[in-house]
Amino acid sequence: MKKYVFAMIAIVCALSLFAFTNQANHKKPVVDEKWFLFNGLPGEENDETKYSVITPQPSSAPCLQSAIYMCAIKIEPNGSNQPDFLNHTASVKRYKQTPQ
């Protein structure tokens, strides 16, 4: 009987120890997405150097939601304040009717 009591006490202690332990928070830091204006030609949409940050940041891009040519994208910037195509996908894309 003594070994059962000892085992029960050990289990209760172990459960209470883990019950009040904080779990590590492994969330990625939040980085604000920015609007980037596309300054390139058709076919250069994946070249991050063909984009410039729209300043000041609008609530939405000054382009159409559906047309043919890339106008602007909303994406997280990299360290050089250019679109980070390597690690992220644009959350919003806007288009225009003509390439210029």
BALOBA-1460 file (C-alpha; in Angstrom, 3 decimals):
// residues 100
<rec num="1" residu="m" x="0.000" y="0.000" z="0.000"/>
<rec num="2" residu="k" x="2.884" y="2.348" z="0.791"/>
<rec num="3" residu="k" x="4.341" y="2.047" z="-2.707"/>
<rec num="4" residu="y" x="0.934" y="2.956" z="-4.256"/>
<rec num="5" residu="v" x="0.669" y="6.040" z="-2.054"/>
<rec num="6" residu="f" x="4.209" y="7.045" z="-2.989"/>
<rec num="7" residu="a" x="3.453" y="6.511" z="-6.707"/>
<rec num="8" residu="m" x="0.258" y="8.575" z="-6.464"/>
<rec num="9" residu="i" x="2.109" y="11.399" z="-4.717"/>
<rec num="10" residu="a" x="4.807" y="11.315" z="-7.421"/>
<rec num="11" residu="i" x="2.176" y="11.475" z="-10.195"/>
<rec num="12" residu="v" x="0.334" y="14.359" z="-8.514"/>
<rec num="13" residu="c" x="3.593" y="16.274" z="-8.068"/>
<rec num="14" residu="a" x="4.585" y="15.704" z="-11.703"/>
<rec num="15" residu="l" x="1.181" y="16.802" z="-13.000"/>
<rec num="16" residu="s" x="1.122" y="19.912" z="-10.831"/>
<rec num="17" residu="l" x="4.653" y="20.802" z="-11.946"/>
<rec num="18" residu="f" x="3.689" y="20.709" z="-15.651"/>
<rec num="19" residu="a" x="0.300" y="22.326" z="-15.087"/>
<rec num="20" residu="f" x="1.837" y="25.649" z="-14.064"/>
<rec num="21" residu="t" x="4.771" y="25.753" z="-16.481"/>
<rec num="22" residu="n" x="4.592" y="28.417" z="-19.194"/>
<rec num="23" residu="q" x="4.832" y="27.093" z="-22.708"/>
<rec num="24" residu="a" x="7.358" y="28.815" z="-24.962"/>
<rec num="25" residu="n" x="5.719" y="31.111" z="-27.487"/>
<rec num="26" residu="h" x="7.231" y="30.405" z="-30.915"/>
<rec num="27" residu="k" x="5.235" y="32.941" z="-32.907"/>
<rec num="28" residu="k" x="6.991" y="34.748" z="-35.711"/>
<rec num="29" residu="p" x="7.295" y="38.493" z="-35.104"/>
<rec num="30" residu="v" x="4.672" y="40.446" z="-36.992"/>
<rec num="31" residu="v" x="6.056" y="42.563" z="-39.817"/>
<rec num="32" residu="d" x="3.738" y="44.992" z="-41.523"/>
<rec num="33" residu="e" x="3.096" y="44.431" z="-45.173"/>
<rec num="34" residu="k" x="3.698" y="47.410" z="-47.451"/>
<rec num="35" residu="w" x="2.346" y="48.502" z="-50.807"/>
<rec num="36" residu="f" x="4.938" y="48.457" z="-53.604"/>
<rec num="37" residu="l" x="4.430" y="50.155" z="-56.970"/>
<rec num="38" residu="f" x="5.585" y="48.107" z="-59.968"/>
<rec num="39" residu="n" x="7.960" y="50.145" z="-62.175"/>
<rec num="40" residu="g" x="9.026" y="47.398" z="-64.590"/>
<rec num="41" residu="l" x="7.857" y="45.979" z="-67.896"/>
<rec num="42" residu="p" x="5.666" y="42.926" z="-68.486"/>
<rec num="43" residu="g" x="7.698" y="39.833" z="-67.617"/>
<rec num="44" residu="e" x="9.678" y="41.570" z="-64.826"/>
<rec num="45" residu="e" x="7.036" y="41.077" z="-62.114"/>
<rec num="46" residu="n" x="9.300" y="38.736" z="-60.089"/>
<rec num="47" residu="d" x="12.268" y="41.145" z="-60.041"/>
<rec num="48" residu="e" x="12.218" y="42.828" z="-56.630"/>
<rec num="49" residu="t" x="14.318" y="45.751" z="-57.932"/>
<rec num="50" residu="k" x="11.418" y="46.773" z="-60.210"/>
<rec num="51" residu="y" x="9.280" y="47.851" z="-57.248"/>
<rec num="52" residu="s" x="9.294" y="50.973" z="-55.077"/>
<rec num="53" residu="v" x="7.544" y="51.581" z="-51.763"/>
<rec num="54" residu="i" x="4.438" y="53.747" z="-52.048"/>
<rec num="55" residu="t" x="4.868" y="56.646" z="-49.613"/>
<rec num="56" residu="p" x="2.759" y="57.423" z="-47.686"/>
<rec num="57" residu="q" x="1.209" y="53.971" z="-47.454"/>
<rec num="58" residu="p" x="-2.374" y="54.028" z="-48.787"/>
<rec num="59" residu="s" x="-5.177" y="51.875" z="-47.404"/>
<rec num="60" residu="s" x="-5.427" y="50.299" z="-50.864"/>
<rec num="61" residu="a" x="-3.383" y="50.586" z="-54.047"/>
<rec num="62" residu="p" x="-4.388" y="53.136" z="-56.689"/>
<rec num="63" residu="c" x="-4.972" y="50.400" z="-59.276"/>
<rec num="64" residu="l" x="-7.653" y="48.026" z="-60.505"/>
<rec num="65" residu="q" x="-8.444" y="44.663" z="-58.983"/>
<rec num="66" residu="s" x="-8.642" y="42.968" z="-62.361"/>
<rec num="67" residu="a" x="-6.831" y="44.036" z="-65.521"/>
<rec num="68" residu="i" x="-3.847" y="42.790" z="-67.518"/>
<rec num="69" residu="y" x="-0.638" y="44.491" z="-66.355"/>
<rec num="70" residu="m" x="0.901" y="44.492" z="-62.854"/>
<rec num="71" residu="c" x="0.479" y="47.798" z="-61.011"/>
<rec num="72" residu="a" x="1.152" y="47.222" z="-57.301"/>
<rec num="73" residu="i" x="1.451" y="44.495" z="-54.671"/>
<rec num="74" residu="k" x="1.122" y="44.293" z="-50.912"/>
<rec num="75" residu="i" x="3.856" y="42.138" z="-49.351"/>
<rec num="76" residu="e" x="6.321" y="42.076" z="-46.461"/>
<rec num="77" residu="p" x="9.541" y="43.972" z="-47.227"/>
<rec num="78" residu="n" x="13.034" y="42.528" z="-47.017"/>
<rec num="79" residu="g" x="15.949" y="44.293" z="-45.280"/>
<rec num="80" residu="s" x="16.496" y="46.540" z="-48.326"/>
<rec num="81" residu="n" x="12.878" y="47.787" z="-48.241"/>
<rec num="82" residu="q" x="12.036" y="45.829" z="-51.383"/>
<rec num="83" residu="p" x="9.428" y="43.061" z="-51.780"/>
<rec num="84" residu="d" x="10.527" y="39.841" z="-50.086"/>
<rec num="85" residu="f" x="9.621" y="37.329" z="-52.809"/>
<rec num="86" residu="l" x="12.018" y="34.751" z="-51.369"/>
<rec num="87" residu="n" x="10.082" y="34.218" z="-48.110"/>
<rec num="88" residu="h" x="6.609" y="35.630" z="-48.790"/>
<rec num="89" residu="t" x="3.805" y="35.731" z="-51.320"/>
<rec num="90" residu="a" x="1.980" y="38.964" z="-52.088"/>
<rec num="91" residu="s" x="-1.278" y="39.072" z="-50.139"/>
<rec num="92" residu="v" x="-2.864" y="41.532" z="-52.584"/>
<rec num="93" residu="k" x="-2.094" y="42.272" z="-56.248"/>
<rec num="94" residu="r" x="-3.477" y="45.177" z="-58.271"/>
<rec num="95" residu="y" x="-3.373" y="45.623" z="-62.049"/>
<rec num="96" residu="k" x="-3.697" y="48.293" z="-64.751"/>
<rec num="97" residu="q" x="-4.925" y="48.352" z="-68.341"/>
<rec num="98" residu="t" x="-1.671" y="49.486" z="-70.029"/>
<rec num="99" residu="p" x="1.956" y="48.544" z="-69.302"/>
<rec num="100" residu="q" x="3.046" y="52.173" z="-68.661"/>
